[in-house]
Amino acid sequence: MAVLIRLAKQTKCPFAIKSGDHGMAASNVQDGISVSLKTLNEITISTDKQTVAIGPGNTWSTVYSTLEKDGIGVAGGRYPSVGVGGLMCDCSREIGRCRQHLVNVFNG
């Protein structure tokens, strides 16, 4: 991703990053690069069930259905097709409720 962003900046090529299936028009760019995070869809529950690692390519419906099996709840999107990455980066009304529960962001 870092290489893509560097290349796009150097060439002045517009790009968009798509996390879920909500807001498809905003997640695409004409005559540029569209990146899907769909394959970054891991969901890992800690052994004490106090924290969950959620990949940005997940949609909230997948997160909720996966965690429900273990009786775990999480603050997230109201619409099932909204992507985790998009909601956590968006400046919407929901952001305070979601980000206040964010423990860490993996940057690797």
Order of alpha helices (4+ residues) and beta strands (2+ residues): alpha-beta-beta-beta-beta-alpha-alpha-alpha
